[in-house]
Amino acid sequence: MPWIQAIVDINAQQSQEIEDLLMAIGADAITLKDGANQPIYEPPLGTTPLWDQLKLVALFDAEKPLQLQMQQLKALYEQETQQTFPNYKLELVEDKDWVREWMDTFKPMPFGQRLWICPSWLEPEDKNAVNLKLDPGLAFGTGTHATTSLCLKWLDGQQLDNRSIIDFGCGSGILGIAAMLLGARDLLGIDIDPQAILASNENSERNGLNPDSYHYCLPEDAPQQQADLVLANILAGPLVELKDSILSYLKPGGDLVLSGILASQGQTVATAYDSECDILSIDEEDGWVRICAKKRV
C-alpha cells in the first residue's frame, strides 16, 4: 500500500501538541527524529528525553486528502494559538518490502581470522570458517555495530575450549553462540527482554548447539553459578550500576569483557571494576570501547 508522510519541523515543547493534532486527522504512525544533529547517547533510566529541535514524521494512507487536511490544520492551529504553524512538507513514500530491504543489506561479515556472522537466509562465503547463522528477530545484535564487533573480534582470538560462558544482556544471542561455536563448553544467557530469550533460543537451535549446553533466562530466573568468562555488552550506566551482579557470575581468575561503552565513558567504567579486577586493555572502535579484565583471585 502506498503511503504519504508529513515531515514537520518542531521543537521539544511543541511535540506532544503537534503529535496529537496529526493523530486526530488520521496518522497511522508517528516518529520523532533529531532535527539538529544533537546526539543523546545514554539517557537516565526511566526517562525519554527529546532533542531540542525535531523532525516529526507522520505516516498516512496515500489515499487521504492530506494536502487539504494539513492546510485546514494549519489554519485552525494559527487561529486558536495565535502562533505560526511549524514548517512542513509532504512526501510520497515508495511502496516496498521493508523487511526484504533490510535483509538485502545484511551480508556475511568476518570478525578476526576464524569467525563469520552469516544471515540465516544466505549461504556462508567460507564454508570452512566458523559460521554463525544469525536471524536477530526482535532482539538487538547483528555484529554490524562497533560494540558487538569489538567483542566478536576478541572472542575470535581466544582459546575457548572447555570454558563456561555467561552472556549478560544476551540480545540475539550472538556473543554467547559465537563463543560456543569457537569451542566453549556451556552457556548461560541472561536478558531482561523476553524477546531476547526467544531470539537467542532460536539462533542457538539454528546453529546446531546441543540443547543441554545452553540456557537463556530472565535475571530473576538465573541460576546462581559462576563462569570462566562473562560477556556484558550493554551500556556504561548499567555496567556500573550492575557491577556487583555481573561480577558475582565470574569465577576468581576468570575473564571479563565489557562493551556498549562510549570512548568518553571508558575510564569511568574501568575505575568501577578495578577494585576487584585487573584491567588488561581498553580498545576503541568507531568511538566505542571494549574493556577486557581479569577477576582477582
QUIJO-V86232 format. One record per residue. N is the residue number from 1. PSI is psi as a letter, one per 20 degrees, with the letter a starting at -180 (NA if undefined). OMEGA is omega in whole degrees, 0 to 359 (NA if undefined). D_LAST is the distance of its C-alpha to the last C-alpha in whole Angstrom. Layout:
((N/PSI/OMEGA/D_LAST) (N/PSI/OMEGA/D_LAST))
This chain:
((1/p/178/62) (2/q/182/62) (3/q/171/61) (4/q/182/62) (5/q/173/59) (6/p/180/60) (7/o/188/58) (8/p/178/58) (9/o/184/57) (10/r/170/56) (11/r/186/53) (12/h/183/51) (13/h/182/53) (14/i/194/56) (15/g/185/53) (16/g/182/54) (17/g/181/58) (18/h/177/58) (19/g/180/56) (20/g/181/58) (21/g/181/61) (22/h/175/60) (23/h/182/59) (24/h/179/62) (25/j/168/64) (26/j/177/62) (27/p/179/59) (28/h/179/57) (29/q/178/54) (30/p/179/53) (31/p/175/50) (32/p/181/49) (33/q/176/48) (34/p/180/47) (35/j/185/50) (36/k/178/49) (37/l/181/46) (38/n/185/44) (39/q/171/40) (40/o/189/38) (41/g/188/35) (42/n/182/33) (43/q/175/35) (44/q/180/34) (45/p/177/33) (46/j/180/36) (47/q/175/39) (48/n/183/41) (49/q/176/42) (50/q/173/45) (51/q/178/46) (52/g/177/49) (53/p/185/51) (54/q/166/51) (55/o/177/53) (56/p/181/53) (57/o/180/54) (58/p/185/56) (59/p/182/57) (60/q/168/61) (61/p/185/63) (62/i/179/65) (63/i/178/68) (64/q/177/68) (65/m/192/70) (66/h/181/67) (67/g/178/69) (68/g/180/72) (69/g/181/69) (70/h/177/67) (71/g/178/70) (72/g/179/71) (73/g/179/68) (74/g/181/68) (75/g/180/71) (76/g/180/70) (77/g/183/67) (78/h/178/69) (79/g/185/72) (80/h/185/70) (81/i/185/67) (82/k/177/69) (83/q/179/67) (84/p/177/66) (85/p/182/65) (86/q/176/62) (87/q/178/62) (88/r/173/62) (89/q/179/63) (90/p/180/63) (91/p/173/62) (92/p/180/62) (93/p/181/59) (94/p/179/59) (95/o/181/59) (96/r/178/57) (97/o/186/54) (98/h/176/51) (99/g/178/48) (100/h/179/50) (101/g/179/50) (102/g/181/46) (103/h/181/46) (104/h/181/48) (105/i/182/45) (106/o/186/42) (107/r/175/42) (108/p/184/40) (109/p/176/37) (110/q/176/35) (111/n/183/31) (112/b/187/30) (113/h/188/31) (114/h/196/31) (115/p/172/31) (116/q/170/34) (117/p/185/35) (118/p/174/38) (119/q/187/40) (120/i/183/41) (121/j/179/45) (122/q/174/45) (123/q/178/44) (124/q/177/41) (125/h/179/42) (126/o/185/40) (127/i/178/41) (128/i/180/38) (129/r/170/35) (130/o/186/33) (131/o/177/35) (132/o/179/33) (133/p/190/36) (134/p/166/36) (135/o/186/38) (136/h/182/37) (137/c/182/39) (138/j/183/39) (139/q/181/35) (140/q/170/34) (141/n/176/32) (142/i/184/34) (143/i/183/32) (144/h/180/35) (145/q/184/33) (146/h/182/31) (147/g/178/28) (148/g/179/28) (149/g/180/29) (150/g/181/26) (151/g/180/24) (152/g/179/26) (153/h/177/26) (154/g/180/23) (155/g/181/23) (156/h/183/25) (157/j/184/24) (158/q/169/21) (159/o/187/21) (160/j/183/20) (161/p/174/21) (162/j/179/20) (163/q/177/17) (164/q/188/17) (165/p/167/18) (166/p/178/19) (167/o/185/21) (168/o/188/21) (169/l/194/25) (170/h/178/26) (171/c/179/30) (172/i/182/32) (173/j/191/29) (174/g/185/29) (175/g/180/25) (176/g/179/24) (177/g/177/27) (178/g/179/27) (179/g/180/23) (180/g/179/25) (181/h/179/28) (182/j/171/26) (183/i/181/25) (184/q/186/22) (185/g/182/22) (186/r/190/22) (187/p/168/22) (188/p/177/22) (189/p/183/24) (190/p/177/24) (191/q/180/27) (192/i/184/29) (193/o/178/33) (194/h/177/34) (195/h/177/36) (196/h/178/33) (197/g/179/32) (198/g/181/35) (199/g/180/35) (200/g/177/32) (201/g/180/33) (202/g/179/36) (203/h/177/34) (204/g/177/32) (205/g/181/35) (206/h/182/37) (207/j/173/35) (208/k/178/35) (209/q/176/31) (210/p/182/31) (211/h/179/32) (212/i/186/30) (213/i/182/27) (214/q/179/26) (215/p/179/27) (216/q/183/28) (217/r/172/28) (218/q/183/28) (219/h/183/25) (220/i/180/27) (221/j/185/27) (222/p/177/24) (223/q/177/22) (224/n/180/19) (225/r/180/17) (226/q/184/13) (227/r/177/14) (228/h/183/12) (229/p/174/14) (230/p/176/15) (231/p/178/19) (232/n/179/20) (233/n/182/24) (234/d/177/25) (235/r/185/26) (236/g/181/25) (237/g/177/26) (238/h/178/24) (239/h/179/21) (240/g/183/21) (241/h/184/23) (242/j/184/20) (243/g/184/17) (244/h/179/16) (245/g/180/17) (246/g/182/16) (247/h/179/12) (248/h/179/13) (249/i/187/14) (250/p/178/11) (251/q/170/8) (252/p/183/5) (253/i/181/5) (254/r/182/9) (255/q/180/11) (256/p/177/13) (257/o/182/17) (258/p/179/19) (259/a/188/23) (260/k/190/26) (261/p/173/26) (262/q/182/29) (263/h/180/28) (264/i/181/29) (265/i/187/27) (266/g/184/24) (267/h/179/23) (268/g/179/23) (269/g/179/21) (270/g/180/18) (271/h/180/18) (272/h/184/18) (273/i/190/14) (274/i/175/13) (275/h/181/12) (276/i/184/9) (277/q/168/9) (278/p/179/10) (279/o/184/14) (280/h/182/15) (281/q/171/19) (282/o/186/21) (283/q/188/24) (284/q/173/28) (285/p/176/30) (286/k/176/33) (287/j/178/32) (288/q/182/29) (289/q/172/25) (290/p/177/22) (291/p/175/19) (292/p/184/16) (293/r/177/13) (294/p/181/9) (295/p/182/6) (296/q/178/4) (297/NA/NA/0))
